[in-house]
């Protein structure tokens, strides 16, 4: 085997220019494979971070309570509705389940919330808004409010409110000014604008405000419990399994983000399929290049092969020589291409620093080891046909040429 390796190495070094050109071709194919892996993977991460990164990966919402049904003596079914107030569906035992949910493996953050609708008013100007009450200290547990703040602070006090840039501009508000918030139940609070955020999502920036959970209890007549629990995971792709686990532990209806994202998942799958096709073409190019070069080498070295065969070298030995030659080409080209790919991707920002308008290339998804392994395997497969052709050379005919 060592002798066969020595012969294969000699064949490669006999024509250094040809070998260098062949290795370069393989390296370019590997570079394309790695670049496409990093681009497709980074683009998927960017899309997910922009669409799913700032929402709850799992949501538990309170179910509306059905009205009590009574059956009259006549057999007519009647419903009993409490008059004079609107009841808000709540998770009354949320405080009991929070420690259980936080202890689930993979859970990054949990945010109990009270949500509702209301109206903001400043002088004669009013705006309908969606109100979210969160616990102080958990303002950025789900939506990264701290990261989106452009003025003030995301910290919520008992009389503070945080709103989007677009909404603040529409109401001509600036930090420290007071305004009135009236809930859909009629409760009113005078608040101070403590922070302004900008997410880039126009619907959120012009229609969603944040207040403290204690204030939301007053506004929406919810003295205990919450209306929903939002959960964020370290791995958003584990949402389905984690939701099932939480459902089994608590009996609550935990809904993963994937339940309402069928179109997004289809788009990401289509993008992944496109990436597979492009990377497959790069590998096919490598295989064709290695196979054609080794076939040419076989025909050029027919006399040498004939001498080896005449000296007693078996067909298996000849096949091993050319397969080893192909494997060496694949290994050198694969390592060179992977190194070039890694160096070329170094200047790009990490996935945490992706920004709109830039190429979202993730260096960690370059699939370097996979690229080298597939290249060596492809080169070996490409060398089988030339190796078999060399093994079938007739010693007498080859030496006589």
Secondary structure, 3 states (H helix, E strand, C coil): CHHHHHHHHHHHHHCHHHHHHHHHHHHHHHHHHHHHHHHHHHHHHHHHHHHCCCCCCEEEECCCCCCEEEECCCCCEEEECCCCCCCCCCECCHHHHHHHHHCCCCEEEEEEEEEEEEEEEECCEEEEEEEEEECCCCCCCCCCHHHHEEEECCCCCCCEEEEEHHHHHHCCCCCCCEEEEEECCCCEEEEEEEEEECCCCHHHHHHEEEEEHHHHHHHCCCCCCECEEEEEECCHHHHHHHHHHHHHHHCCCEEEHHHHCHHHHHHHHHHHHHHHHHHHHHHHHHHHHHHHHHHHHHHHCHHHHHHHHHCCCCHHHHHHHHHHHHHHHHHHHHHHHHHHHHHHHCCCCCHHHCCCCCCCCCHHHCCHHHHHHHHHHHHHHHHHHHHHHHHCCCHHHHHCC
